[in-house]
Amino acid sequence: MHDRNLSRRTLLTASALTASALAGARPAAASSRPDRLRRIVAGMSPEEKIGQLFVMRVYGHSATDPDPADAEANLARFGVRTAAEVVERFHLGGIIYFAWANNTRDPLQIARLSNGIQRAGLAGRSRLPLLIATDQEHGIVARIGRPATLLPGAMALGAGGSRTDARRAAGIAAAELAAMGITQNYAPVADVNVDPGNPVIGVRSFGADPRAAARLVAAQVSGHRRTGVAATAKHFPGHGDTTVDSHTGIPVITHTREEWGALDAPPFRAAIAAGIDAVMTAHIQFPALDPSNDPATLSHPILTGILRQELGFEGVVVTDALTMQGVREQYGDDRVPVLALLAGADQLLDPPDPAVAWRGVRDALESGELSTARIDESILRILRLKERLGLLRDPFVPEHAVERRVGTRSHLAAADRIAEGTTTLLTNTGGLLPLGRRRTPRLLVVGADPASPTGTTGPPTGVLAAAFAEAGFAAAALPTGTSPTAARIEEAVAAAADRDVVVVGTYNVTAGSPQRTLVARLAATGVPVVALALRNPYDIAHLDGATAALAAYSWTDVELRAAVRVITGGVRPRGRLPVPVLRADDPGRILFPTGHGLSYGR
């Protein structure tokens, strides 16, 4: 927790330090045909072996016919123009999809891309299919948007507290990924978010209670396994107590070994016990676990000593993206992949310069720094996973079936039902909510309008206003952004004059945020203000004057529609805070404890 005071550490960790250890780890199942897999490894050239260790991004919607701009991006990065040629050149073992790399336009296109990549893999000398991965956490991180089903994210599920819902959500996500040919999901997040200022985890975590997070992580692992998609618990040994984003710097975790065991370890232990296929590393320093201060991704004591030997994990260890600054600060891009393998990693994700990374591993293998036996261990783990997923038998997906398996009515209905249990009512002065008990008020919807990565069209204020309109409320939308100007605030105040209630969507409010001024100025008009946190539930600590406040945990349409149903009384609020909210003026005191959440009387 870095330089924060001891009282705050005590406040956030005391209950966790007394938590009892969860059930012991259960090793991953061994391959049913180990001799066959070893023969495959023995028949591979050193170049093919090296390639199997890498998971790289490619550009384009097609494996063989990318758009000109994507072809140029592939040429600049890999020296070839198409995804199929990248697979061939580097003998790749895996691919990762990103929306910004133009990989995920729509479900049918994704399925065709996946099949094209698998054809490229089978055309190589080793004739091996690839693991195709993406980050479909849901909530604020989802690489595939509509018409795929959008689901509540981790902290929303933490607020719902239902293992059944967490399992169902993961099962839906995995079933739709499988239909599109995606075989590995970099989810669930197993980090315990004990730092409200965490810039990179936050609502991606199930919450601040390690035991509650462990139960939901295990449920999501189960949901993935039932549908034949590999789940990946991340980010080991725990990224929940950081104030530095590992994309841009290297965080330092100052937990003691005892604190790690009580706070950070339980979700990973639970994931392993539930049969997790893969674990992703964190680019963080953790001196109590490795005093060398190497990032965990490059730490033999952490990956081999703790994850493998102490926790008993026998599955695939994948690094977080090697493009991130947290793993590049101490070593060159040619050395990082080598050190990760020596530490115990199996898959090397998204190196910044693929050719440099590939040559670095080759040179280490030729010099003897990396032994053939060490490389073969990782390849066997990767092949076991491919075999378990059925890829060695048939890696292709039926393209004609995609549309009836993705974004189905039953999946969409389940997403709405799950989301209804997550919205958390934090305050409700004078019983303002639910709206419309006596008459239907005229609403003004203002506030944040962050760009949604999940396919929703228009700003969240538009989504909210539309949802209110569907519920029979006259709602005007006036987006004011995350940093409203004084002029925009005055415009919102003027617009509130002929409205009965103002709903304000807030987004990561801080002490100096002009969003605070917006809420205060609106409240000063005398018009009741409903504040709806579109991401972090901690916003309420910085807001004065709101008549009622709720947390939605995400701006995606499934969670915003659920919040509207709660606000208007279509459903009763059932969500409970999965994290404590500390006072803004005194971070040593709790404003709302974990488990807080109001409801409506019958």
N, C-alpha and C positions, 0 to 999 in steps of 0.2 A: 504494500500500500504506500510505498515510497515515503514522502515526508509528511504525510498526514498525522494528526495527533493520535496518541495512544487511546484516548477515550473513544474515538470514532472506530478504531480497529476493534476495540473490545465490544462495542455496540454491534458491529456487523458480524463478528465471528464467534461470540461467546457460545451461542446455542449450538453452532456447528461443531465446536471442539468437543462436545460431549456426545456427539452422534456415534452410535455403535456401527461397527464395520458391517458392510453388506455381505451377502453370500459370496463365497470364494469363486474365483474365475473358473470357467469351464473351457478347456482348450477347444480350438476349432477342430471339426471332424477331419480326419485324414482322408486323402483321396482314395476312391474305391479301386483305382488302378495305378498305384504308385510306380510300378515298373514301367508301364507305358509312358508315363510322364517323364521319367528319368531317361528313357530312350530318346524321347523327343529332345530333351536338353542336350544329351550327348551328341546328337546329330546336328546341332546348331553350330554355325561358325562363330568366332568371337564377335564379329560385327553384328550378327543376328542377336546374340545374347545381349550385347550392349543396348541395342534398339528396344528389346523387350522391357528394359528398365524405365524407358521414358514415356511420359504422357505429355503430349504437346498440343497446343492449340493450332488450328488451321483457319484460314479465311475462306468464306464462301458458303453458299447454300447448296452447292452440288460438289460431289467428289471429283467430277471430271469436267464440268462446264461452269466455272465460276464467273461472276460478273467481272468486267475488266479491272475495276478497282481492287477487287479481292485477289485476282490473279497477280496484280502488281505487288500487293502486300505479301503474298506467298513468295513471290520471286525475291523481294527484298529480304525476307526473313530466312528463307530456306534454299533459295537458288533454283526453285522450280515453281511452276505456276498453279498446280492443282493439288488438292488434298490427297488424291490417289498417288501422285508422284512423291509427296512428302512421306507417305507411308512406305513407299518402295525405297526411297533414298535412305531413310533412317531405320528401316526394319522395325517400325514402331510397335510397341505393345499396347499403347493406349492413346486416346484422343479426348480432349475436353472441349465441350461446346460453350460458346458465349453468344449472347444476343448481339453484342457490339462487334463480334467477328462475322456477323451475318450468317450464323449457323442455324438460327431458330426462328424462321419466319412464320411457319405454321406446322401443325402436326404431320401432315402428309409429306411436306418438303423435308422435315426432319427424318422421317422414316426412310425416305429415298436417299438422303445423305448418308444415313447409317448403313444402309445396304450397300451403297457405293464404296464406303470405307471398308466394310467387311470383304467385299470382292477384291479390293486392293490387297488386303492382308492375306487372303487365301491365294492370291496370285504370286506371292513371294516364294522364295526357295523353301522357307520353313513351313509355309502354308498354315499360318496361325491367325485366328481371328483376333480382334482387338477388344479391349475393355473401353467402352465409350461412356464418358462421365460428364456430369454437369453439377452445378450447385442449385438444386431445386429445394431449398430449405422451406420456401413459402414465407408469407409475411413480406418483409422488406427485401428479401433476397430470393428471387425466382427468375431463372433465365428464360423460362417459357411462359408466355402469357396466354390470354384467351385466343382461341376457344378452349384451351386446356383449362382444367378446373383450378381455380385459385382457392387456396386454403389458408386458415389462420396460421400465423407463424408461431415460433416456439413460446415466446412469453405470453401470447394470447392463450395458447394451450395450457401454459402454466397457470394462468388466471382461471381457466375452466377447471383445472385440476382432475380431469377425467382420463384415466389410462385407456379406457375404451375409446374415447374420442381421439386421443393421441395415436393409438394403434390404427384406428380407422383412417385418420388423415394420412398417415404414412402409407397405408395400404393403397389408398386412392392415388396418391402421388406416384408410388412405385408402379402401379398397374399402368398408369398413363405413360410413364417413362418407358416401360417395357414395350408398350405398343409402338413407340417411336424408335425403338432400337437402342435406347440408352440403358446400359446395364450396370452402371455404378453411380450412386447418388452421393455427393459429398454432404451428407446430412445423416443423423442429427447433430446439432451443436451440443456438445457435452460440457461446455464451459459454465461455471457457476458465476453469475454476474453480481458480485458483491460490491462493485464500484459504480455508483450512479453516473460518474463521469467517464465511463469506459467509452472510447470513441469508435470502437470497431465491433464490439460484441453487443452489449445492450439488449435490445428486444430479440436478438437472435438466440438468446439464452432462455431456458425455461424458467429461470428465476434465481433467487439468492439462497434458497434452501437446498443444500446438497442432496438430502434424502428425497425431497419431492422431485428435484431434477433427475435424480437417478431412476426413479420409478417411470417417469415419462420418457426418458432416453431408452430404457429397456423396452417400453411399449412400442416405440417407433422402430426399434431394431426388429421386433417381432413382426410389425406391419410390413416392413420391407422384405423380410425373409419369406413371408407367405406368398409374395408375388414374384419372387425370382430376381430381384434387383439387389445388388450389394449395397448395404448401408455403410457409411463411413463416419465414425465418431470423431469429432474434432473440437478443440485443437490441443493435443496432448503436449505437456502435462496439465494444461489448464490456462486459459487466456482471459479469465473473468475479472481479474483484479489489476487492470492496466489503465494508465492514463495516456499511453503512447500507442499510436496505431502502427502495427508491425508492417503495414504497407509502406510507411514513410520513415520509420525509425525502429530501434530495437527496445522493446519494453523490458523492464526488470521487475520480476516478482520477488518480493521480500518476505513471503511466507516462510515460516519455519517448516521443518520436515513434519512436525506434528500437525501444523495448520494445513499443509498440503494433504495429509492423509484424511483430515476431517472435512476440509472444504472442497478441494479440487478433485480428489481421487474417486469419491463414490460414484459419480455418473459413468466414469470409465470402467470401474469395476463392474457396474451393473451391465454396461454394454457388452463387456467380454463374457459375463455370465449368460447373457441372452443370445450369444452366438454371433457377435458383430464380425463382419467380414474384413473390415479395414479400419485403420486408425490413422488420422492425419496429424502431423506434427505441428507444433507452434514455433514461430521464430521469436522466441522469448528467452531471456536469460533468467535462470532460476538458481541462484547461488547455493541455496540449501540442498538442492538435488545434485548440482554439479558446480563445485567452486571454481572450475576453470573459466567460467563465464562464457563458454561457447553457447550459442543459441541451441535450444533443445533439439532442433532439426539436425544438428551436427554433434550431438552429445551421446557418446557411447554409454556413460552411466545412466542417462535418462531413457534412451530408446532400448538399449539391450539390458542394462542392469535393472531398471524398474519395469518398463513395459513388458519386455520379454520374460525376464527371469522372475521378478517379484510378482507381477500380475498374471503371468502365465499366458500372455497373448501369443498365438501362433499364426495369426492371419497376416494380411498384407499391411505394411506400414508405408503410407504415401506422404511425401513431404507436402507442406503448403507450397504455394507457387514460389518458385525460385527467382521470379522477377521482383519479389518484395524486398524492400530495403533492409528489413530486419535480419535477413540471412546473408546480405551482401556486404555488410559494413566491415567485416573483419578479414574476409578472404576473397580472392579473385573468382570470377565466374567459371574458370576452369577447375578450381579446387573444390568449390562448394559441392558439386555432385559426388565427387570422390569421398569427401569427408562425411557426407550424408550416408553413403553406402557403408563406410567403415563404422559409422555409429549404429547402424542397424536398419536403415530405411531400405525399402524394396523398390518403390516407384518414385521417379524424379519428375516432379510436376512443373511444366511450363518454364524451362530455363530461359533466361533473357537472350542468350545467343545459342541457339541449338547446336550449331557446328562446334563452337568452342566447348560447350558442355560435353558433347559426344566425344570429341578428341581428348578431353581431360580424362574421361573414364577409360578410353582406349589406352592412353599413355600409362595410366596407373596400372592397368591390367598387364601391359607389356613389361613394365618395370618390376612387377611383382608386388607393388604396394597393395594392390587389390588382387587377391588370389582367385583363381578360377572356381575353387570350392565356395568362396564367399558369394560370388556372382550367381553360381548355380543354386544356392539356397534361396535367393530372392526369386529367381526365375521359376523354381518349383512352386513357391507360394503363389506366384501370379498364375501359373498354369492350373494349380488346384482350384483357384477361384474361378477361372474361366471354365473349368470342367464342371464345378458345382452349378454354375449359371447355365449350363447346357450349351455354351458357345462352341466347344470342341465338336459337338454333334451337329448343331445347326445354328449359325449366328444371325440368320436373316429373319426379318419380320414381314408378315403379309401386309403389303401396302394397301390392299383393298379393304382391310379391316380397321384401319386407323380411325376413320371418322366415327365409327360406331363404338370405339373403345375409349376415346378421349373426349372429355367434356360432356359426358353422358348426363341424362336427366337425373339419374340416381346419384351420380357423383356430385352434381351441382346442388341437389337437394340436401345431401349429407353435409356439404360444405356450409350451407346456410344454417343448418341445424347446429352444427358444431360451433359456428361463430356466435350463435345466439347465447351460448353459455359462457362466453369469454368477456364481453363488455363489462367493465367494472364501474359502478356508480360510487364516486368518492365523496361527494357532498351533494346535499339537496335541501338548501335553506328554504324553510317555509313550505316544504312539500311541493315545490314548483313542478317537479316531474312526477308522473308522466304528463306530458302536454295533452291538452284536449280533453281532460276529464270533465270540465264544465262547458267549454266551448273550444272551437278550433282557432287557435291564434294565427295571426299573420307573422311569418318568419323572415328574418334576414340572415343569410348564411355568409359569413366572412371568414377571413383567416388565411392560413398557410396553403400554398399550392405547389408543393414539391413535385417534380416530375416522377411519375410512377413507372417503375421498371417492369410492370407486370401486365401491360396491355390495356389498362383502363384508358378511356379516351377522355380528354379534358381534365381540368384541375379537380382536386377533391371537392372543392366548394361546389363545382358543377355536379359531381356525383351525389354529394349530400343533398343539394337542392332538389335534384331529380328524385332521390329516394323519399324525401319529405313530400314531394308532389304526388308520388305514387301512393303515399299513405293518406292523401287527402288534405294536405296542408299547403297553403299558398306560401311559396318560399322563393325569395329573390336571392340571387348569388352575386356577391361582390368580392372576388379574390383580392386579398391584400398582401399576400406573399409572406415569406419568413422574416423579412426585414421591412415592414411597412414604413413608408415615408410619412412625414408629418402631414403632407397634403392628402395622402391616401387615408390616413387615420381620420382626418376631418371629413373626408368624403363618406367614410363608414359611419361616423357619428351623425352626419346629416341624414344618411339613408335610414338610420335607426329610428328617426323621429316618428314615422308613421307605421312602425311595426310594433308588435306586441312582445316578441321575444327575439333576441339575437343569439345565434349559434356561432361560436368562434372555434375554428379548427386551429389548434396550436401545434407547433412542431419544434421540439428540442429547445424550449425556452430556457434562457440563461439570465443571470442577474442583470446584464446590460442589454437584454433584448428589447427592441421596440415593440415586440409582441406584448410585453407587459404594459406598455403605455396604451396600446390599442384596447386591451381588456379594461384597464382602469378608466379610460376615457368613455368607453361604451357604458360601463357600470355607472358612471357619474350622470348619465342621462336619465337614470331611473328606470330604464327598460331592463327587464331581467336578462341576464347573460348566462348562457350555457357554454362552458368551455369543454371542448372535446380534444383530448391529446391524441394526435395522429401518429405518434411514435412512442416516445418515452413517457411513462406514467409520472415521471418526476416533475413534469411541467407545473403541476398544481402548486408546488412549493414556492413558485415564483409569481403566482397570480393573486392579485388582490381585487376583490369586488365581484367575482363570479358568483352568481346565485346557486348554480349547480355545476359540478365538474365530473367528467367521465374519462376513462382511458379506453382507447380502442386498440392500441399497440401496433397499429399499422394503418397506412392510407389506402390499402387495397380495397376494391369495391365490396368484396364479400364481408370484410370487417366493418366498413362504413355503413353498409345496408343494415347489418345487425345492430350497430349503434343507434341508427335511426329508429329501428323497431323498439329498442329499449326506451329511447327518449319519448317516443309517442305512445308507449304503453302497449304496443303489439306483443311484447314479451316482457317478463319481469327480469331485472338485472340479476345475474347469478355469479358473475365473475368476482374473484377475490385477488387482491394484490399478491403477486408471487415475489415481490421485492418490497423492502421497506422504503418509504419516502421520508427523507430527512428534512428538517427545517432548513430553509435557505439562510435564515439569519443566525442559525446555531446548528451547524452540521453534527454536533454531538448529541442532539436530541431528535427523537422520531416524531414526525408529523402524523404519518399514518403507518401502522405496523404491517408486516407481512400478514396476510389473511384478512385485511380490512376490505369491506365492500358492503354497500347498503343495498336494500331491496325496497319493494313497494308493499304496502299492506294489502291484504286481500279485500 
